[in-house]
Amino acid sequence: MDDIILAGVIVLVIALLMGSEYRNAKKARRLFLDRLYQSYGTFPEREYQAGEMEHIAMYCRRHTEAQQIDEITWNDLDMDRLYRQINTSCSAAGDEYLYYRLRTPVYDADEAERLESCVSFFMEHEAERHEVQDILAGLGRTGKHSVYEYLDNLDTLGERGNGRYLLWDLLLAASVGLMFCSLPFGMAAFLVILGHNIADYYKEYHQIEPYVTSFRYINRLLAVAKQMGRRRIPAIAGEQAGLAECYRDMKGFIRDSYLIVFTEKGNGNPLGIFADYLRMICYLDLIQFNRALRAVRAHIGQIDEMVTLLGRIEAAIAIGSYRNALDTWCIPQLHYDNDAERRLEIRKLYHPLLTAPVKNSVSTDKSILITGSNASGKSTFLRAVAVNALLAQTIHTCPAERYEAPAFVICSSMSLRDDLLSGQSYYMVEIRSVKRILDRAIQAGVTGRPVLCFVDEVLRGTNTVERIAASTQIMKRLAGENAICFAATHDVELTRLLEKEYDNYHFEERIEADDILFSYKLLEGPAATRNAIALLKALGYDGKIVSEAEKLARRFLEQGSWEEGTEG
């Protein structure tokens, strides 16, 4: 009777512990979902770990396309930072697909319409959005690495069989049977085999442990695909059908991997602790891992499809949330026909990363040259136009009141630096960067897809005479019939040399009581003011430095020479 009471107490304690853990988990999930719902329409506060963006980029690298935004343009526009401002995903699939979407302009009207239909639906239907977010919250992330990094390295595991594991399981069972014949010999054999199995298990498990994380994620992909496929949501009917098909093709993986994904190791759950020991001494999860490995190798296409479909759905929700967080936004009017008029019109555009941006408008069918003083807003304006164009063609959303343009090939050369690893000087890096834009413009003559390019201070890495001479010819070519070029320069000589090819605009400032005030408003015509020396004075440089600099500048403007001479 006492034994029965003790056993009952133990069972009750285990039940209470498991019940408490279940309630805590359910409460944590409810709090998470509440925060997720409430954060819709706000900028995310998520902290990214060092190197995390590299892993998020893996889906995009696996799905490389010819017209994707290249590294130089992506870095010029600080797109990692903009991605973090947009991304409200709670799963790895959403993280990775949104990155891919931002890096892959759309050149098909039907694809753009499908994206807009999905984004608009979730913006307008809160109940369905919450329902989908509930499901996607169960997917989660894959830890330090992308699932694609695991999939790409499956071959390193080689061919894995279960014969050796089954043999040692048989020997373990035989040692238990031996105890009934000779307890001392049976016990000794059992302990020897047990020690071997545990040591061997840890050695083997160390090799497969990183992949176990990915298998747990694949199992969650299937569970989420099953749940999503059962819903009836018109805007994502195509994605739901695809997910249901993937689940049917791969549902055997759940059977082949249930011991692997049953419980996380060391989570304190008594049932989980017992399962851990059972798996160790009998190689149970290693045996199942090998079965699951064969299933994964046979269904990599379906795994990729599930990531794509679920990522597409979650990215649409994130885009809608971003729209609601913006001060002003519009749906772009894009012309996908290659014969469409080459005109760009943006009204009251701004850069979404600025906290208090000044809005500007531009309408042009030719290239634009922007001049102005230091810190007056030239580079920021170039980036604002580029970001509007890129967001228009990727997430169908513009931080502006109006955006109308053809679907451009977008590229830039703006934030370059010396390449220390390859030993290339700034000038070499720069001319290579500009050459790739020229090549894109030449290619546009074949494809019919116009180029929209952005150049900040072309050829700044060389001397004045050669810079102006070479810049003039390069920028004339960039302003050809296949491209619209937005360029910023301090070289006012270019405004005269390029006046036929470029419309001139500028930014200016005013000086009040030794302070320089900027309006950041785009104005027509070339700049008529300079402020480099005035900035020295405003920042408290020695008066003699300022006065002598002003004298030299005045002499050059009046005489066209830096040499000493009679001032007129």
C-alpha positions in Angstrom: 0.0 0.0 0.0 2.8 2.4 0.9 4.4 1.7 -2.5 1.2 2.5 -4.3 0.8 5.8 -2.3 4.5 6.8 -3.1 4.0 6.0 -6.8 0.8 8.1 -6.7 2.6 11.0 -5.1 5.4 10.8 -7.7 2.8 10.7 -10.6 1.0 13.7 -9.1 4.2 15.8 -8.7 5.1 15.0 -12.3 1.6 16.0 -13.4 1.7 19.2 -11.5 5.1 20.1 -12.9 4.0 19.4 -16.4 0.8 21.3 -15.9 2.6 24.3 -14.5 5.0 24.3 -17.4 2.1 24.1 -19.9 0.3 27.0 -18.2 3.5 29.1 -18.2 4.2 28.3 -21.8 0.6 29.2 -22.8 0.8 32.5 -20.8 4.1 33.4 -22.5 2.7 32.7 -25.9 -0.4 34.9 -25.2 1.8 37.8 -24.0 4.0 37.4 -27.1 0.9 37.5 -29.4 -0.5 40.5 -27.6 2.7 42.4 -28.2 2.8 41.2 -31.8 -0.8 42.5 -32.4 -0.1 45.8 -30.6 3.2 46.4 -32.5 1.4 46.4 -35.9 1.9 49.8 -37.5 4.9 50.7 -35.4 8.7 50.5 -36.1 10.2 47.3 -34.6 12.6 47.5 -31.6 14.3 44.1 -32.3 18.0 43.9 -31.5 20.1 42.0 -34.1 23.1 39.9 -33.1 26.5 40.4 -34.7 26.6 38.5 -38.0 22.8 37.9 -38.0 22.3 39.8 -41.3 24.7 37.4 -43.0 22.4 34.5 -42.1 19.2 36.4 -43.0 20.7 37.0 -46.5 21.1 33.2 -47.2 17.6 32.8 -48.9 18.4 35.7 -51.2 21.8 34.1 -52.1 20.1 30.8 -52.8 17.6 32.6 -55.1 20.0 34.9 -57.1 18.4 36.8 -60.0 20.0 38.9 -62.7 18.4 42.2 -61.8 18.8 42.0 -58.0 20.3 45.0 -56.3 24.1 44.6 -56.1 26.2 44.9 -53.0 27.5 48.4 -53.8 24.0 49.9 -54.2 22.6 48.0 -51.2 25.4 49.4 -49.0 25.2 52.9 -50.6 21.5 53.1 -49.5 22.1 51.6 -46.0 19.6 49.0 -46.8 20.5 46.7 -43.9 19.3 49.5 -41.6 16.2 50.1 -43.7 15.5 46.4 -43.6 15.6 46.4 -39.8 13.2 49.4 -39.8 10.7 47.4 -41.9 11.0 43.9 -40.6 8.4 42.9 -38.0 8.6 39.2 -38.8 8.6 36.6 -36.0 10.0 33.7 -38.1 13.1 33.0 -40.0 11.1 32.5 -43.2 9.7 36.0 -42.8 13.1 37.5 -42.0 14.8 35.9 -45.0 12.0 36.4 -47.6 11.6 40.1 -46.7 15.3 40.6 -47.2 15.1 38.8 -50.6 12.0 40.9 -51.5 13.8 44.2 -50.7 16.8 43.1 -52.9 14.8 41.9 -55.8 12.9 44.5 -57.9 9.7 43.4 -59.5 9.4 43.8 -63.3 6.1 42.1 -63.8 2.8 43.8 -63.4 0.9 40.6 -62.3 3.5 39.9 -59.6 3.2 43.4 -58.3 -0.6 43.1 -58.3 -0.4 39.9 -56.3 1.8 41.4 -53.7 -0.4 44.5 -53.4 -3.5 42.4 -53.1 -2.0 40.4 -50.2 -0.6 43.5 -48.4 -3.9 45.4 -48.7 -5.9 42.4 -47.5 -4.0 42.0 -44.3 -4.1 45.8 -43.7 -7.9 45.8 -44.0 -8.8 42.5 -42.3 -7.5 42.5 -38.7 -9.1 39.2 -37.7 -7.5 37.2 -40.5 -4.2 38.9 -39.9 -4.2 37.9 -36.3 -5.2 34.4 -37.3 -2.2 34.1 -39.6 0.2 35.7 -37.1 -0.9 33.1 -34.5 0.1 30.4 -36.8 3.4 32.0 -38.0 4.4 32.6 -34.3 4.7 28.8 -34.0 7.4 28.7 -36.6 10.1 30.7 -34.9 13.7 31.0 -36.0 16.6 28.6 -36.5 19.1 29.9 -34.0 22.5 31.2 -35.2 22.2 29.9 -38.8 19.8 29.9 -41.7 18.2 26.6 -42.6 19.8 27.0 -46.0 23.3 26.8 -44.4 22.3 23.4 -43.0 20.8 22.2 -46.2 23.8 23.2 -48.2 26.1 21.1 -46.0 24.0 17.9 -45.9 26.5 16.2 -48.2 29.3 16.5 -45.5 27.4 14.0 -43.4 27.9 11.3 -46.0 25.8 8.1 -46.1 24.6 7.2 -42.7 23.3 3.7 -41.8 21.6 2.3 -38.7 23.2 -1.2 -38.6 25.8 -0.4 -36.0 23.3 1.3 -33.7 20.8 -1.7 -34.0 23.6 -4.1 -33.2 24.5 -2.3 -29.9 20.8 -2.1 -29.0 20.6 -5.9 -29.5 23.6 -6.4 -27.3 22.1 -4.1 -24.6 18.8 -6.2 -24.7 20.9 -9.4 -24.5 22.7 -8.1 -21.4 19.3 -7.5 -19.7 18.3 -11.1 -20.6 21.6 -12.3 -19.2 20.7 -10.9 -15.8 17.9 -13.5 -15.5 20.5 -16.2 -15.9 23.4 -14.7 -14.0 22.8 -11.3 -12.3 26.5 -10.4 -11.8 27.6 -11.2 -15.4 24.4 -9.7 -16.8 24.9 -6.5 -14.7 28.5 -6.2 -15.7 27.7 -6.6 -19.4 24.9 -4.1 -19.1 27.1 -1.5 -17.5 29.9 -2.0 -20.1 27.5 -1.7 -23.0 25.7 1.2 -21.3 29.0 3.1 -20.9 29.9 2.4 -24.5 26.6 3.5 -25.9 26.5 6.8 -23.9 30.1 7.7 -24.9 29.5 6.7 -28.5 26.2 8.6 -28.5 27.8 11.9 -27.5 30.5 11.5 -30.1 27.9 10.9 -32.8 25.4 13.4 -31.6 28.1 16.1 -31.6 28.4 15.7 -35.4 24.7 15.9 -36.1 23.6 18.4 -33.4 23.6 21.5 -35.7 21.4 19.6 -38.1 19.0 18.6 -35.4 18.2 22.3 -34.9 17.3 22.5 -38.6 15.2 19.4 -38.5 13.2 20.8 -35.6 12.6 23.9 -37.8 11.6 21.7 -40.8 9.2 19.9 -38.5 7.7 23.3 -37.4 7.5 24.3 -41.1 5.4 21.2 -41.8 3.2 21.9 -38.7 2.6 25.5 -39.8 2.1 24.5 -43.4 -0.6 22.1 -42.3 -2.4 24.7 -40.2 -2.1 27.4 -42.8 -3.3 25.0 -45.5 -6.6 24.4 -43.6 -7.6 28.1 -43.4 -9.7 29.7 -46.1 -8.2 33.2 -46.7 -8.8 34.4 -50.3 -5.8 36.7 -50.5 -3.4 33.8 -49.9 -5.3 31.0 -51.5 -2.5 30.2 -53.9 0.1 30.0 -51.0 -2.3 27.9 -49.0 -2.7 25.4 -51.8 1.1 25.2 -52.2 1.6 24.6 -48.5 -1.0 21.9 -48.4 0.7 20.1 -51.2 4.1 20.4 -49.6 2.7 18.9 -46.4 1.2 16.0 -48.2 4.5 15.3 -49.9 6.6 15.5 -46.7 4.3 14.5 -43.8 6.2 11.3 -43.4 9.1 13.4 -42.2 7.1 14.0 -39.0 7.0 10.3 -38.3 10.7 9.8 -39.1 11.8 12.7 -36.8 9.4 12.7 -33.8 12.0 11.6 -31.3 14.4 14.3 -32.5 11.9 17.1 -32.2 9.9 15.7 -29.2 11.6 17.9 -26.6 14.6 20.2 -26.3 17.4 18.8 -24.2 17.9 20.0 -20.7 14.6 21.8 -20.4 13.8 20.5 -16.9 10.7 18.5 -17.9 10.9 15.2 -16.0 9.4 13.3 -19.0 11.9 15.0 -21.2 14.8 14.0 -19.0 13.7 10.4 -19.0 13.4 10.5 -22.8 16.9 12.0 -23.1 18.4 9.0 -21.2 16.4 6.5 -23.2 17.5 8.1 -26.5 21.2 8.1 -25.4 21.4 4.4 -24.3 19.4 3.1 -27.3 20.6 5.6 -30.1 16.9 6.2 -30.7 17.2 9.8 -32.1 20.3 8.9 -34.1 18.4 6.1 -35.8 15.5 8.5 -36.5 18.0 11.2 -37.6 19.3 9.0 -40.4 15.7 8.2 -41.5 14.8 11.9 -41.4 18.1 12.8 -43.2 17.0 10.7 -46.2 13.6 12.4 -46.2 15.2 15.9 -46.2 17.6 15.0 -49.0 14.6 13.8 -51.1 12.5 16.9 -50.4 14.8 19.9 -50.4 12.6 21.5 -53.1 9.5 21.2 -50.9 11.4 22.7 -47.9 12.4 25.7 -50.0 8.8 26.1 -51.3 7.4 26.1 -47.7 10.0 28.8 -46.7 9.1 30.8 -49.8 5.3 30.6 -49.3 5.3 31.3 -45.6 7.9 34.0 -45.9 5.8 35.7 -48.6 2.8 35.7 -46.4 4.7 37.1 -43.4 6.5 39.7 -45.5 3.1 41.0 -46.8 2.0 41.5 -43.2 5.3 43.3 -42.4 4.9 45.6 -45.4 1.4 46.6 -44.3 2.7 47.3 -40.8 5.5 49.5 -42.3 3.0 51.5 -44.3 1.0 52.3 -41.1 4.2 53.3 -39.3 5.3 55.8 -42.0 4.4 59.5 -41.8 3.3 59.5 -45.4 3.3 56.8 -48.0 1.7 55.9 -51.4 1.2 53.0 -53.7 3.5 53.6 -56.7 2.2 53.9 -60.3 4.7 51.8 -62.2 4.8 51.3 -65.9 6.2 47.8 -66.8 6.0 48.2 -70.5 9.5 48.8 -71.9 8.0 51.3 -74.4 6.6 53.5 -71.6 7.6 57.1 -71.4 10.9 57.5 -69.5 9.7 60.0 -66.9 10.1 60.0 -63.1 7.7 62.0 -60.9 7.8 61.9 -57.1 5.8 64.3 -55.0 6.9 65.2 -51.4 9.4 62.4 -51.1 11.5 61.9 -48.0 14.1 59.5 -46.6 12.3 57.1 -44.2 15.3 56.8 -41.9 15.3 60.5 -41.0 13.3 61.5 -37.9 12.3 64.9 -39.2 12.8 64.9 -42.9 12.3 67.8 -45.3 10.1 66.7 -48.2 11.0 67.5 -51.8 9.4 66.9 -55.2 11.0 66.1 -58.5 9.6 65.5 -62.0 11.9 64.8 -64.9 12.4 62.9 -68.1 16.2 63.6 -68.2 19.2 63.5 -65.9 19.7 65.8 -63.0 22.8 67.4 -61.7 22.7 68.7 -58.1 25.1 71.2 -56.7 25.3 72.9 -53.3 27.4 73.5 -50.3 28.8 70.9 -47.9 26.1 69.3 -45.7 23.3 71.1 -47.6 21.4 67.9 -48.4 22.7 66.7 -51.8 23.6 63.2 -50.8 20.6 62.7 -48.7 18.3 63.8 -51.6 20.0 61.3 -53.9 19.5 58.5 -51.4 15.9 59.5 -50.8 15.1 59.3 -54.5 17.0 56.0 -54.8 15.2 54.5 -51.8 11.8 55.6 -53.1 12.5 53.9 -56.4 13.8 50.7 -54.8 10.9 50.4 -52.3 8.4 51.2 -55.2 9.7 48.2 -57.2 10.2 45.8 -54.2 7.6 46.3 -51.5 5.2 48.4 -53.6 5.4 51.2 -51.1 6.9 54.7 -51.3 7.7 57.2 -48.6 6.1 60.0 -50.7 2.7 61.5 -51.6 3.0 60.3 -55.2 5.4 58.1 -57.2 5.1 57.4 -61.0 7.8 56.0 -63.1 8.8 53.1 -65.4 10.3 50.0 -63.8 14.0 50.9 -63.7 17.2 48.9 -63.2 18.5 50.7 -60.1 22.2 51.1 -59.3 24.5 53.6 -57.5 28.0 54.7 -56.8 28.0 56.8 -53.6 29.6 55.6 -50.4 32.9 54.1 -51.7 36.1 53.6 -49.8 39.6 52.2 -50.3 39.7 48.4 -50.6 42.5 47.6 -48.2 42.3 43.8 -48.6 42.8 43.9 -52.4 45.2 46.9 -52.2 43.0 49.0 -54.5 43.0 52.8 -54.1 39.9 54.8 -53.7 40.2 56.0 -57.4 40.4 52.4 -58.6 37.4 51.3 -56.6 35.5 54.3 -57.9 36.2 53.9 -61.6 35.3 50.2 -61.3 32.0 51.1 -59.6 31.1 53.7 -62.2 32.1 51.3 -65.0 29.5 48.7 -63.8 26.8 51.4 -64.1 27.9 52.2 -67.7 27.8 48.5 -68.5 24.2 48.4 -67.1 23.2 51.3 -69.3 24.7 49.6 -72.4 22.8 46.4 -71.5 19.6 48.5 -71.1 19.8 49.3 -74.8 19.4 45.5 -75.5 16.8 44.7 -72.9 14.8 47.9 -73.2 14.8 48.3 -69.4 15.9 51.9 -68.5 18.5 52.5 -65.8 18.1 54.8 -62.9 21.5 55.6 -61.5 22.9 57.7 -58.7 26.4 59.1 -58.5 27.8 61.2 -55.7 30.9 63.2 -56.5 32.0 61.2 -59.5 35.8 60.6 -59.6 36.5 62.5 -56.4 39.6 60.4 -56.0 41.7 62.2 -58.5 43.0 65.7 -59.4 40.7 68.6 -60.4 41.6 68.9 -64.1 41.4 65.2 -64.9 38.3 64.8 -62.7 36.3 67.4 -64.5 37.5 66.2 -68.0 36.7 62.6 -67.3 33.5 63.3 -65.3 32.1 65.3 -68.1 32.4 62.5 -70.6 31.3 59.8 -68.2 28.2 61.7 -67.1 27.3 62.5 -70.7 27.3 58.8 -71.4 25.2 58.1 -68.3 22.6 60.6 -69.4 22.1 58.8 -72.7 18.8 57.4 -74.0 19.0 54.3 -71.8 19.3 56.0 -68.4 18.3 58.7 -66.1 21.2 59.8 -63.8 21.0 61.7 -60.6 24.4 63.1 -59.8 25.7 65.4 -57.0 28.9 67.4 -57.4 31.0 70.3 -55.9 32.4 71.0 -59.3 30.3 73.9 -60.5 32.1 73.7 -63.9 30.1 70.6 -64.6 26.8 72.7 -64.6 28.0 74.5 -67.7 29.7 71.6 -69.4 26.7 69.3 -69.0 23.9 71.9 -69.3 22.5 70.2 -72.5 22.3 66.7 -70.9 21.4 67.6 -67.3 18.8 69.8 -65.6 20.4 71.8 -62.8 19.2 71.8 -59.3 20.8 72.9 -56.0 20.6 73.2 -52.3 21.6 76.3 -50.4 22.1 77.7 -46.9 22.1 81.0 -45.2 24.6 82.3 -42.6 23.2 84.1 -39.5 25.4 85.3 -36.6 28.3 83.0 -37.5 26.0 80.1 -37.8 25.0 78.2 -41.0 21.3 77.3 -41.4 20.2 74.8 -44.1 16.7 74.6 -45.6 17.2 71.2 -47.3 14.8 72.4 -50.0 15.6 71.5 -53.6 15.9 74.6 -55.8 16.1 75.0 -59.6 19.4 76.1 -61.2 23.0 75.6 -60.2 24.3 76.6 -56.8 25.6 80.2 -56.3 27.1 79.9 -52.8 30.0 78.1 -51.2 30.3 77.3 -47.5 33.5 75.2 -46.9 35.4 78.2 -45.4 32.4 79.5 -43.6 32.1 76.2 -41.9 35.6 76.5 -40.6 34.7 79.8 -39.0 31.5 78.5 -37.5 33.3 75.6 -35.9 35.8 77.9 -34.2 38.9 77.6 -36.4 41.7 80.1 -35.9 40.8 83.4 -37.5 44.0 83.6 -39.5 43.4 80.2 -41.1 39.9 81.4 -42.1 41.0 84.8 -43.4 43.9 83.5 -45.4 41.7 80.8 -46.9 39.2 83.4 -47.9 41.9 85.5 -49.5 43.2 82.6 -51.6 39.7 81.6 -52.7 38.9 85.2 -53.7 42.2 85.5 -55.7 41.5 82.3 -57.6 37.9 83.3 -58.5 39.1 86.8 -59.7 42.4 85.8 -61.4 41.9 82.1 -62.2 45.2 81.3 -60.5 46.5 80.3 -57.1 49.8 82.2 -57.7 50.5 85.5 -55.9 49.6 88.5 -58.0 48.0 91.9 -58.0 44.4 91.7 -56.8 41.9 93.6 -58.9 
